[in-house]
Every structure is written in structure tokens, then in C-alpha cells.
Amino acid sequence: MLAAAISLGGILAANAQEFTKGTVKKVMADQQKVTIIHEELTNLDMPAMTMVFNVADPAMLARLQAGADIEFVAERVRGKLTVTQLK
């Protein structure tokens, strides 16, 4: 039973997403994209910079405005850098 709990804990840790801090620079709702000035994206092995991201869900754009501080998860989705989660 202990081994199963340890195994489950490892699986959950592997699936945990790391949020990155950033500031919204520009929202392009018509293109379903957002420009973010962000800290290092450790899961993508990218340094801090300003980048344009797709959004996984267009409804996310309604929560974003230029100048807003956010925390987000970015992943490669079908080869494109995409914001998949927002705080």
C-alpha cells in the first residue's frame, strides 16, 4: 500500500504544472494571441523575454488586458507556444 501511495505521489508531481509570472503587453483577440513579458519558462527551457503566445481557450482573452500581472502555464501545443492555464 505504501508503494502505491509513493507511486501515485510521483505521478501527481510529474503532472503538476509550474506557473510563470508575467505582464501582459498586448492582447490580440482577433488572432487568439497574447504578448507577454515573462520570467524564465523552465518547462520550455527558455529565458525571460517578451513573446507572443496562442491561447488554449479563447475565453482566456476576456480575462487579460495590457499591463496586467499574471501567472500562467505555457506549453507546446501542436508545435506552437500556447498559454494553457491562467491565475
RAZIQUI-V68571 format. One record per pair of residues at least 4 apart in sequence whose ideal C-beta (glycine too) atoms are under 6 Angstrom apart, sorted by the first residue. I is the first residue (numbers start at 1). J is the second residue. Records with the same first field share a line. If there is no record, write none. Layout:
BEGIN
I=J ; J
END
This chain:
BEGIN
17=73
18=43
19=71 ; 73 ; 87
20=38 ; 39 ; 41
21=39 ; 71
22=36 ; 37 ; 38 ; 70
23=37 ; 69
24=36 ; 64 ; 66 ; 68
25=35 ; 37
26=35 ; 66
27=34 ; 61 ; 64
28=33
29=61
32=55 ; 58
33=52 ; 54
34=53 ; 64
35=52
37=50
39=48
40=47 ; 48
41=46 ; 74
53=74 ; 81 ; 83
54=80 ; 82
55=60 ; 83
56=82 ; 84
60=86
71=87
72=83 ; 86
73=84 ; 85
74=81 ; 83
75=84
77=82
END
